[in-house]
Amino acid sequence: MTYKNPNPQGKGLVPVLAALGGAKSGVIVLPKQVEQIAAELFTSMFILESRFSFKPVRGRSYWLYRYGERFQLSLMAPQQWSVGTFDQVIGCCELHNDLAWTLTLSEEASHDQSFMAFIATRRERFQQALQASQSLDEALPVYVQALPFYQRVFASALASSLGKSMQLSGIAGLSYQQAQRQLETIERSYG
């Protein structure tokens, strides 16, 4: 009789909790205002929704590529690939200490009207979802079932980090519109 491992990837509850704990360890959280949180959440989720099968490391550069209609995050820089391996270099990504991602677009991607229109459409849908949420906390990616393992772990850790940032800046529990009004009030009082 052959034994079939019911958990071939080793991703039972203990490894999942260990991965979440590892992703959250050493996180440096600072207060952030609503626009910064929205921008970081949008960029981070765009990257986390791409394909990759490795555990990202904070402070390291990665590259985002487009293959047809899909995006893939890679450890390899464009010059390390054979010609024609990917359709487009989207840009260089970095995972920061607060678990938010940044994306520096390549010149090619930033001048590609089709890609920029695609991003604008996604951004508009994201803004609509934020505005429709009862609170900013509700919009955080605490658990995104559709994401693969590492992407889900880092989305959850990002949600935790941004949630703490919102608490520090006093906007936790507020809706997107309420947080924007609070920021406008603060800016007027210092302006």
C-alpha positions as a Python dict, from the first residue, in 0.01 Angstrom:
ca = {
    (1, 'M'): (0, 0, 0),
    (2, 'T'): (138, 339, -96),
    (3, 'Y'): (115, 627, 145),
    (4, 'K'): (-6, 953, -8),
    (5, 'N'): (101, 1265, 178),
    (6, 'P'): (-218, 1469, 242),
    (7, 'N'): (-10, 1787, 267),
    (8, 'P'): (259, 1760, -5),
    (9, 'Q'): (360, 2125, 12),
    (10, 'G'): (399, 2119, 392),
    (11, 'K'): (162, 2408, 434),
    (12, 'G'): (-47, 2291, 728),
    (13, 'L'): (-148, 2518, 1013),
    (14, 'V'): (189, 2523, 1192),
    (15, 'P'): (392, 2623, 882),
    (16, 'V'): (129, 2883, 791),
    (17, 'L'): (145, 3038, 1138),
    (18, 'A'): (525, 3025, 1126),
    (19, 'A'): (524, 3198, 785),
    (20, 'L'): (289, 3469, 912),
    (21, 'G'): (499, 3520, 1223),
    (22, 'G'): (817, 3533, 1017),
    (23, 'A'): (669, 3784, 774),
    (24, 'K'): (557, 4009, 1061),
    (25, 'S'): (877, 3987, 1267),
    (26, 'G'): (1092, 4297, 1268),
    (27, 'V'): (824, 4506, 1098),
    (28, 'I'): (875, 4878, 1151),
    (29, 'V'): (539, 5056, 1160),
    (30, 'L'): (501, 5432, 1132),
    (31, 'P'): (185, 5645, 1129),
    (32, 'K'): (57, 5703, 776),
    (33, 'Q'): (-219, 5919, 635),
    (34, 'V'): (-498, 5783, 419),
    (35, 'E'): (-349, 5873, 79),
    (36, 'Q'): (-19, 5702, 159),
    (37, 'I'): (-203, 5394, 287),
    (38, 'A'): (-419, 5383, -27),
    (39, 'A'): (-116, 5418, -257),
    (40, 'E'): (84, 5152, -73),
    (41, 'L'): (-211, 4913, -60),
    (42, 'F'): (-279, 4953, -434),
    (43, 'T'): (85, 4902, -536),
    (44, 'S'): (142, 4617, -291),
    (45, 'M'): (-166, 4426, -400),
    (46, 'F'): (-81, 4476, -768),
    (47, 'I'): (255, 4311, -701),
    (48, 'L'): (114, 4041, -471),
    (49, 'E'): (-145, 3946, -734),
    (50, 'S'): (137, 3863, -976),
    (51, 'R'): (281, 3514, -1004),
    (52, 'F'): (582, 3410, -794),
    (53, 'S'): (674, 3104, -594),
    (54, 'F'): (946, 3227, -361),
    (55, 'K'): (948, 3397, -25),
    (56, 'P'): (1028, 3768, -76),
    (57, 'V'): (1291, 3925, 146),
    (58, 'R'): (1266, 4281, 274),
    (59, 'G'): (1510, 4527, 123),
    (60, 'R'): (1582, 4320, -188),
    (61, 'S'): (1506, 4428, -544),
    (62, 'Y'): (1281, 4217, -764),
    (63, 'W'): (1159, 4261, -1119),
    (64, 'L'): (803, 4259, -1244),
    (65, 'Y'): (739, 4133, -1597),
    (66, 'R'): (435, 4099, -1820),
    (67, 'Y'): (374, 3774, -2007),
    (68, 'G'): (64, 3813, -2221),
    (69, 'E'): (-210, 3919, -1979),
    (70, 'R'): (-27, 3796, -1668),
    (71, 'F'): (238, 3950, -1448),
    (72, 'Q'): (527, 3769, -1283),
    (73, 'L'): (765, 3877, -1010),
    (74, 'S'): (1119, 3751, -1054),
    (75, 'L'): (1454, 3756, -878),
    (76, 'M'): (1625, 3803, -1214),
    (77, 'A'): (1697, 4143, -1368),
    (78, 'P'): (1607, 4200, -1735),
    (79, 'Q'): (1967, 4167, -1856),
    (80, 'Q'): (1986, 3817, -1703),
    (81, 'W'): (1710, 3681, -1929),
    (82, 'S'): (1732, 3555, -2285),
    (83, 'V'): (1583, 3787, -2546),
    (84, 'G'): (1211, 3724, -2590),
    (85, 'T'): (1159, 3553, -2253),
    (86, 'F'): (897, 3808, -2146),
    (87, 'D'): (674, 4057, -2325),
    (88, 'Q'): (754, 4364, -2117),
    (89, 'V'): (961, 4477, -1821),
    (90, 'I'): (714, 4651, -1591),
    (91, 'G'): (971, 4767, -1339),
    (92, 'C'): (1177, 4713, -1028),
    (93, 'C'): (999, 4626, -701),
    (94, 'E'): (1113, 4634, -341),
    (95, 'L'): (955, 4497, -24),
    (96, 'H'): (1011, 4745, 259),
    (97, 'N'): (1043, 4695, 635),
    (98, 'D'): (675, 4781, 685),
    (99, 'L'): (582, 4508, 430),
    (100, 'A'): (461, 4760, 174),
    (101, 'W'): (593, 4724, -180),
    (102, 'T'): (717, 4997, -412),
    (103, 'L'): (730, 4970, -789),
    (104, 'T'): (953, 5187, -1003),
    (105, 'L'): (816, 5160, -1355),
    (106, 'S'): (1053, 5093, -1641),
    (107, 'E'): (1074, 5362, -1907),
    (108, 'E'): (908, 5122, -2151),
    (109, 'A'): (611, 5058, -1920),
    (110, 'S'): (570, 5424, -1822),
    (111, 'H'): (545, 5521, -2193),
    (112, 'D'): (312, 5232, -2285),
    (113, 'Q'): (-32, 5393, -2316),
    (114, 'S'): (-210, 5058, -2306),
    (115, 'F'): (-38, 4956, -1982),
    (116, 'M'): (-94, 5296, -1822),
    (117, 'A'): (-465, 5281, -1918),
    (118, 'F'): (-481, 4932, -1762),
    (119, 'I'): (-329, 5069, -1438),
    (120, 'A'): (-564, 5370, -1440),
    (121, 'T'): (-865, 5137, -1474),
    (122, 'R'): (-743, 4916, -1189),
    (123, 'R'): (-674, 5225, -976),
    (124, 'E'): (-1026, 5357, -1040),
    (125, 'R'): (-1182, 5022, -936),
    (126, 'F'): (-959, 5019, -626),
    (127, 'Q'): (-1066, 5375, -532),
    (128, 'Q'): (-1431, 5279, -577),
    (129, 'A'): (-1385, 4977, -350),
    (130, 'L'): (-1215, 5194, -86),
    (131, 'Q'): (-1496, 5448, -99),
    (132, 'A'): (-1760, 5174, -76),
    (133, 'S'): (-1601, 5018, 234),
    (134, 'Q'): (-1758, 5096, 571),
    (135, 'S'): (-1408, 5150, 711),
    (136, 'L'): (-1051, 5146, 586),
    (137, 'D'): (-989, 4839, 803),
    (138, 'E'): (-1250, 4650, 600),
    (139, 'A'): (-1051, 4715, 280),
    (140, 'L'): (-731, 4557, 415),
    (141, 'P'): (-632, 4217, 268),
    (142, 'V'): (-643, 4020, 594),
    (143, 'Y'): (-724, 3697, 409),
    (144, 'V'): (-740, 3676, 30),
    (145, 'Q'): (-832, 3318, -52),
    (146, 'A'): (-762, 3355, -425),
    (147, 'L'): (-393, 3430, -366),
    (148, 'P'): (-126, 3158, -359),
    (149, 'F'): (55, 3081, -34),
    (150, 'Y'): (336, 3343, -15),
    (151, 'Q'): (121, 3614, -168),
    (152, 'R'): (-154, 3542, 88),
    (153, 'V'): (95, 3545, 377),
    (154, 'F'): (245, 3878, 270),
    (155, 'A'): (-98, 4033, 201),
    (156, 'S'): (-207, 3936, 552),
    (157, 'A'): (114, 4074, 704),
    (158, 'L'): (69, 4394, 499),
    (159, 'A'): (-287, 4426, 636),
    (160, 'S'): (-152, 4398, 989),
    (161, 'S'): (119, 4658, 925),
    (162, 'L'): (-117, 4908, 758),
    (163, 'G'): (-374, 4851, 1034),
    (164, 'K'): (-115, 4947, 1296),
    (165, 'S'): (-16, 5252, 1089),
    (166, 'M'): (-380, 5359, 1078),
    (167, 'Q'): (-409, 5319, 1457),
    (168, 'L'): (-97, 5532, 1508),
    (169, 'S'): (-232, 5807, 1283),
    (170, 'G'): (-582, 5796, 1438),
    (171, 'I'): (-772, 5684, 1128),
    (172, 'A'): (-843, 5321, 1222),
    (173, 'G'): (-1215, 5250, 1204),
    (174, 'L'): (-1281, 5554, 984),
    (175, 'S'): (-1420, 5534, 634),
    (176, 'Y'): (-1203, 5653, 346),
    (177, 'Q'): (-1402, 5978, 323),
    (178, 'Q'): (-1378, 6039, 699),
    (179, 'A'): (-1000, 5984, 692),
    (180, 'Q'): (-967, 6224, 398),
    (181, 'R'): (-1170, 6490, 581),
    (182, 'Q'): (-951, 6444, 889),
    (183, 'L'): (-638, 6493, 676),
    (184, 'E'): (-785, 6806, 514),
    (185, 'T'): (-865, 6947, 858),
    (186, 'I'): (-508, 6884, 973),
    (187, 'E'): (-365, 7044, 658),
    (188, 'R'): (-586, 7353, 696),
    (189, 'S'): (-478, 7400, 1057),
    (190, 'Y'): (-108, 7392, 956),
    (191, 'G'): (-157, 7577, 624),
}
